[in-house]
Amino acid sequence: MHPGLIAEREPDKVAYVMASTGQTVTFRELEQTANQGAHVFRRHGLKRGDHVAIMLENHPRFLQICWAAQRAGLYYTAISYLLQQAEVQYIVENCEAKVFITSIAQKAVVEPLADTLRPLQACYMLDGVLDGFDAWETALDGQPGTPIMDEQEGASMLYSSGTTGFPKGIKRPLPEVSYGESEAPNLLEALYGIKADSIYLSPAPLYHAAPLSFTMGCLRNGVAVVVMERFDAQFALQTIQDYKITHSQWVPTMFIRMLKLADEVRMQYDVTSLECAIHAAAPCPVPVKTQMIEWWGPIIYEYYAGTEGNGFVQLNSEEWLAHRGSVGRPLGCEIHICDDAGNELPVGEPGTIYFGGGGEFEYFKDAAKTQDSRHAKGWSTLGDVGYLDTDGYLYLTDRKHFMIISGGVNIYPQEAENILILHEAVMDVAVFGVPNDEFGEEVKAVVQPADMASAGPLLELELIDYCRSQLSSIKCPRSIDFREELPRHPTGKLYKRLLKDEYWARA
């Protein structure tokens, strides 16, 4: 299946809508512009396996460009518009992009890179142009709206979020099939009941792996998509109500922001159209998920996976209620929990999570990191720590490199974060280790308060006591600093490294 077949049958069916503006693109329009884009790529000599780079906000043309690359057999690398110049330059060069596409909204970052980008086959810009860029809209003019002669399936090649050093490209083999001929099962329907008459809400940045893959998957199967230009808790609820959203995907931070709305605000919206709400990307505190199930009903589904595509773990609300805190059981793969020496650990004991029998991947042009992700038996890991219960359900503990070692005791900061975020005075929180002369490390928290005016020693003591009332004191912060905002990615990922590096540099 692909959008072209939908366009033949139902040309005026809505492919996607931009939530804030209401701008609508039909499958006919999507098919035509994607075909034109594919012709542009061929005009520049791009062939199967070549790379294009895209740095856009959630722009109305974002998905059109991705489908142009997808049908031309290309790798397309979507770059976060929040990155700095050096990071963008690194990714464009590292992925060996031959074409770069951005928008005038990204002027501050891309204008200084114009000279660096000149060796590329082409640099395009939307909504206006700067020196060194051509207009993408003009490039499409005059190109046929019919398919290129040699359509083949492409794929995204995205980069890790850069929580440690420069991000790494995650490359998977291209499908060995012609465009639209994949015989892979429709997991969106099998797992989540997404059908042609469903309406899917994507509230997160499209450059991130999960929103991009789910949105592309929906369009491939003729499902209408509503794209939020940016996440706002109240507007998300209004969008569900206005568009009668049936399916959606979230991260725990979004749940927390919606739950922290005043009751009279969040309860005024009708969300009964929702049939399935999927979440992933980070562990969800048990009380948060419990509240979401109480609010939206047992329609919450969770999965654990990575951009690497090396494994997939999932569960529904009923399973979660019987295994609270779990991220599910493996689907199409197996899970192995190992110690630092690679030995498998017994049930209930935390260790590095390895996937076996899942998909293959490599970190592009980084053989050392690729090798570091592999077990001697061929399994692969995302670097997370967790454990299995007696029923085979997986529980995440934390990222291995965020573990705090204080006086020889291993401390996983996610535990304290999950407690502190529930306090009514806390809007966001990061917990990590800082230097301690006696114990090596001690636990530190940085909090974004709901009201910055409340920040101070009294709130610090209140939060420490609150954490200690529910968790061993050794796992709780010994001190708390307050900031107006934490460095959190729009996808929900916390850039804890930036905070941790700052404190260690001071030491």
N, C-alpha and C positions, 0 to 999 in steps of 0.2 A: 504494500500500500504506500501511496505518497500523495501529496497535495494535488498533483496533476490529475489523478484519477477522480478526486473529489470535485475538482474544478470542471471536469467533463460532465459529471452527473448532476452536480448542484452548484453551478458557477456563482450564484448570488448568495450562497451560504456564508455566514460570517466566519472568517478564519480567526481573527483576533480583534480586540477592542482595547484602546488605550484608556485606562480607567478615569484619569483626571479630565481629559479633553473629550472623550467619547468618540475620538477618531476611529473609524471602522475600516478594516481591510477584508475584502471577500476572498474566497479561494481563487476566483478568477484573477483578481488583482495580485494576489500572492504568487500565483503560478506565472503570470506574465512578467513581473519584475524579477522573480528568481531566474527565469529563463534568460532575460536580458543580462542579468548579472553574470550568469554562466558564460554567455557569449563574450562579455568584457574580459573575463579571466582567460578564456581561450585566445582572445585577441592579443593578450600580453604573453602568450606562449606557455601559460601554466598547464601542466599535465598532471595525470594521476599521481598522488603522493606529494605534490608541491604544497607549499604553505602560504596562507594569507593570515594577516593579523588584523583584528578589529578592536578598536577602543572606543566604545560608545556608552552613553547613558542608556537607560531603557527607552530607546528611540523607536519611532514607528517603523523605521526601515531595518532595524536590527535583525529581525527574523527573516526578512527577505534576503539579506546578504548571506545569512547562514545557510538558507536553502539553496542559494546560488552555488555556494561552495560545496554543499552536501551532494548536489546532483552532478557536480563537475569532478568528483573523486578527489577533492582536496582536503587537506587538514586545515581547519580553521581554529585559530587561537584567539579567544576572547580575553581581553586584558581589562583588569579593573581600572576604572577611571579615577580611583582614589590613590593610585600609585604615583610616586614621584618620577621625575624625568629619568634619573639613572636606572630605576627599575623598569620603566617602559622601554628604554633603549636596550637594556639587557635582554628583555624578553623578545623584542622584535629581532634582534641580532641572533639570539640563541636559537629561536625556532626557525631561523633561516627563511623568514617571510619574504615573498617576492612582491606582494602587494599589501599596503597598509591603508586602512579605512578608519576615519574618525569623524568628528563633527566640530563645528565652530565652538560649541560649548566647552570643548576640551582645549581651547586655545592656549591657556596658561601653561599647560604641560607640553603640548606638541609643537608650539611655535619655536621654542629654542632648539628643538630636535630636527628642524627642517634640513639642515646640512647633513646631519647623520643619516637621514632617511633618503637622501638623493640617490644613492646607489641602487635602490629598489627599482623594480620594473615600473611601479606606479605608486603614487600616494594620493588618496582621495579624501575629500571632506564633504560633509553634508551641511546644509543650511548656510552656506557661504564658503569662501575660500581664503586662504592665506598664501603668501609666496611659497612656492614649492609644492602646492597641492592643487589638484584639479577637482572640479565638481563631480561628485558621483552621479547626481541627477543628470548632468549633461552627458556623462559617459553612457548612460542607459539609452539616451535618445538615439533613435535610429537603429538600435539593436533589435533583432527579431524577438518577438514574444513567444516563439516556438522553441522546443528543446534543441540543445546542441546534439550533434550526430553521435557522440560517443559518451552518453551519460553513464556514470558509474557512481557507486556509493562512496562518499567521503566520510569524514569523522571529525569530531572536535579533538583538539589536542590542547588541553588546558594546563595551567600551571598551578602548583600548590600555592597556598595563600602566603607563603613567605614567613611563617612563624619562626623559622631559624634560617638566617642568611637569605641569599637570593632565592626566589622561588625556582622550583624545578619543573620542567615540562614532563607531562605524563603521556607517553605515547603507547597506543595500542595498535595492533595490526588493522589495516583497512579491510573491510569485508570483501571477500573474493566473489562478489556478485555484481550484476548490473544494477543500475538504479531502480529501486522499488521491488527487487526480486528476492529480498531477504525472506527466509522461511522461519525466522526467529518468532517465538510465540509472542502474542500481544500481552505482555505482563501487566500493562495498565488496566486491561479489562480483567485478566485472570486474578490479580491481587486486589484491585481496588474497585472493580465494577465500573470503570470508565467506559462509556459507550458513545456512539456518534451523537446522541442528543444530550450528552453531559455538557456542563459549562465549568471550565477549570479556571481557577484564580491563581495567578502567579504574583505574589506580593514582594518578591526579592529581586535583586539585580540579575539580569539575564546572563551576565558573564560568568556567573558561578555555575558549577557543574550540575547540581541538582535542578535548579530552575530551568537551565538551558535544556537538559536532556528530557525532563518531563514535558516542557512546552513543545519541543520538537516532536516528541513522541505523540502528544495529543494532536498536533497538526497533521502528522503522518496518518493518523487514523480518523481524521475528519471531525475532531472535537474542537468546539469553539473555546478560545482562550481570552481571558480578561487580564491584561498586564497592568499592574500598578507601576507608575513611574518611580515611586519611592514609597517605602513603608510608613504608614501612619496608623496607629492603633484604631482610632475612631473611624477614620476613613475606610479602613479595611472592613469593619463591620457594616458600614454603610454600603460598601461595594457588594458585599455578600447579599445584603437585602435587595439592593436595586437591580442587580443582575441575576438574582436567584441562583447563586453559585451552588453547584452540586459537589464539586471536588476542589481541593486546595492543598497546598503544601507550605509548611511553616518551619521555623526554628524555635527552640524554647524561649529565646529572648522575646520573640513576638507574642507568644502566649503570655509571658510575664507582663509585657507592656499592656496587653488587652485586659488582663486581670486587675491591673493596678488602676484602670479607669474607675471613676466613681460608679457605684452600682447603678445610680439613676441614669448614667450616660450609657454604659454598655448594655443594660437590660432593655433599652428602648428600641434596639434593633432586632429585627426578625431574622434569625439565622436557621430557621427550620428547613430551608431548602437544602442545607448541607447533608450529603449522604456519606461523605468520607473526608476526613482531614488528616493529612499525612505529615509527620514531622521527622526530622533527622538533624544531622550536622553537629550536635552536641548533646551530652547527657541532659535529660530533663529532670529537675527535682521532683521527687515523688509527690509532694503536696501540690505542686503546680499541675502535674498531669491529672491528679485526682480531681482537682477543681475544674479542669477543662472537660473531663468526662462527665462530671456532674452538670456542667453548663450546657455542653453541646450534645451530650448523650454518648453511648458507646460506639462512636463512629471514628474514634482516634486510632490511627495506625502509625506504627513507628518502624523505621528501618535503620540499620547501621551498615554503612558501606563507605567507600572512598572513590574519588575521581579515578583511582587506579583500576577500578572495576575488577578487582581480584577476588571479591566475595560479596555475599549479600545475606544479611540477617534481618528478620522481620517478625512482627507479631501484631495482633489486633487488640482491641480494648479488653475483650473477655480474657484473653491469655495474659495480658498485662495485669489485670486485676487479681489474677491467681499467682502472678510472679512479679509483684510490684518492684519497679526499679530495673527490670530486665529490658534489653533491647530486642529480644527475640531468639529464635532458633535459626540456624543456617538454612538457606534455600539454594540448592544446586552446588553446594560446597560443603566442606567440613571445617570445624574449628579445633585448633590445637592451642593449649595454654602451656607456655614453656618458661623455664627459668633462664637466667643469663647464660647458662652453659648449653642451652638448647634442649634440656631434658623436659619431657612432658610432666606436668604437675597434676596432682589429684584434684577431684571435684572440690570446689570451695576455696581453693588457694589461688591468689592472684599472680599473674605473670603476663608476659608478652603474648598478645593475641596473634596467631598465625592462621591464615586461610590455606586450605588445600583443595585442589580440584576446581578452583575458580578460574577467572580469566587471566590472560597473560598481559604484562605491561613492562615497560622500561622507563627509567628516568632519562630523558633525552640527553644524550652526550654526557652522561654522568654514570659511567660503569661502576664506580666505587659505591655510589649511593644505591644503585640498583642491586649490587651484591650485598650491601648491608641490610637490604630489606628481605633477603632470602635466608631460609633455614637450610641446613645441610641436606634435608630430605626434599628440598624443592618448594616448600611452603613459602608464603610471602606475608609480610606484615605491614601495617600502616603506622606502627610505632605506638599503638595504644596498649594499655594494661587493663586486664579484666579477669573474670573467672566464670566458670560454669557451675550451674546447680545440678542436682541429681536428675532433673528432667531434661537436661541439655540446653537450658536457657542461658544466654550470655548476659553478663553484667559488666558494664564499663566502670573502671576505677578512675583513670585519668590518662593523660599523655605521659609517656615514660620520662620525657625530658623536663616535665614540670614537677616531678616527684621531689619532695623536700626530705633531706636526710639530716635529722637533728638528734645529736647524741647517739647516733647509730640506729635510730628509729626511722622507718620509712613512713612518710606522711603524704597523703594524696590531697592536694588543696581543693579538689572538687567537692569534697565532703563539707568543708567549711563554707565554700561558696554557695552550695545548695541550701544551707541553713540561713546564712545572712541575707540572701536575696529575698527571703520570705518576710523579713522585717518590714513593717510599714514605712519606716524612714529611709529604706534603701531602694534606690532606683537601679543601680548596677554595682557590681563588686568584682574585684580580682584578688585572689589570694596566691601568694608565691613565697619562696624562700629568700631571705636576705642574710648577709654574713653575721655570724655570731662567734666571738673569740673563744667561747667555752664549748659550745655545742656544734660548731661548724656552720649551721644555719638555724634561723628561727623563722617562725611563721609571721608574715606581714600581710595586712589587708589594705587595699586602697578602695575607697567607697565613693560612689557618686550618690549623694543624698537626694531624696525627693525634694527637699528644700535646703538650699545651700546655707540659708541663714541658721539652720539648726546644727551645722557642723561645728565641732569643738570637743573639748575634753569630756563633757558630760555625755554626749552621744557616743563617743568612743568607748567609754566605760559601759554604757548601756548595751552596745552591740557585742562587746567582748563577753559580758555576763550572759547575754542572750545565747551566744554561741556555746558557751560553757555549760549552759543549762541543758543542752541536747547532745553535746559531743565531748569526748575526753579533752581536758584542758591542753594536753600536749599537741592536739590537732588544731587548736584555736589560735587566732592571731594574738600575739603579745602586744601589738600596737596597730593602730589604724590611722591612715592619712585620708584626707578628703579632697576630692577634685570635682570640678563642675561637669566633667565628662571623661569617660574612659575611652581608650583607643579601640573601639569595637567596629569590625567590618559590618557593612549593611547586611551581610548574610547571617550575622549573628556570631561569627567567630571573634573571639577576644584576642587582640594582639598583646598578650601577656608578656611576650618577650621584650617589647618596648619598655614596659614598666620595670620588668626585672633587670634589664640591662642598665637602666638609669640608676637604680639603687646599688647595683654592684659596682658601677663606675665610681660612685661616690666613695665606696669603701676602698 
